[in-house]
Amino acid sequence: VSEAVVDPKADPHGKAQGAVIEAKLEKGRGPVVSVLVQQGTLTQGDVVVAGTAFGKIRTMTDEKGNKLAKVGPSTPVEIVGLNAVPD
């Protein structure tokens, strides 16, 4: 019996889904959430929900501090704009 080979790839189209890696409250910036995008594309201005926290993305930055307008799958990003720090 042969086994089917599965080629796991994330779909860059559609709604973004991801996992919160870290969340903290920074003075002057407010709640900052580190997210790993797993599916879809996340765009500045999108509305996000993380547990009981929600908000519109004001800024997104990569690990080097560069501002980003769009991020696709397998991309870690810091998001500012939520109303609270998620658990």
N, C-alpha and C positions, 0 to 999 in steps of 0.2 A: 504494500500500500504506500503510495507516494504522498508526501505532505505538501500542502500548498505553501509557497513562500509568500510571506506577508511583507510588504514594503511599507513600514509605518512612516507616514509623512504628515505633517500638520497642514491643515487647509488654511491658506492665508485669506480666504474669502469668508464673508459672513461676520457675525457678532464675535467679538473677542471674548475669550475665556482664559483664565489664568489662576495662578496660585500666589497668595500673599506670602512673601518670604520673611519680611520684617516690617514692623510699623512702629513709628515713634512720633513724639510731639516735639517739634523744633521751634525755638524762639524766633519769631520773625517770619517763619514760613507756615506754621500751623502743623496739622497732621501730615506726615510724610510716609508714604507706603511704598515699599519695594515689592515689585510684582514680577513674576515670570510669565510672560504671555505664552499660552499653550496652543491656542487655536485662534484663528481670525486675525484681524488687524485692529490695533488700538490707535485712535487718532486724538490729537489735542482737541478738547471741546466735547468729547464723548462723555456720557453720563455713566458712572461706574457704581457698583454696589459691592461692598466687601463686608459680609456679616450684617451688622446693624448700621454700619457707616455707609454714606452715599455722598455723591457730589459730582460736579462737572470738572473734568481735568483742566486745570489752569496751566500747569507746566509738566513736561516729562523730560527727564534727563537720564543719560546713560551712566555707566560706572565711572566715566572720566569727567562727568559734569557737563558734557555737551548737551545743549537743548535739542530735543527731537520733536518733530511734528507728527510722525507716524512710526509705529513699530509693528513688526510682524511676529510670527511664531518663533519660539525659542529665544526670545529676546528679554533680558532682564532690564527693568526700567524703574525709576523712582517717580512716583506720581504725587503731585501737590494739588489739592482742591477738594478733598473730602471734608465732611462736616465734623468728623470725629476720628479718633484713632481706633481702627478695628481690633478686635480681640485676636 
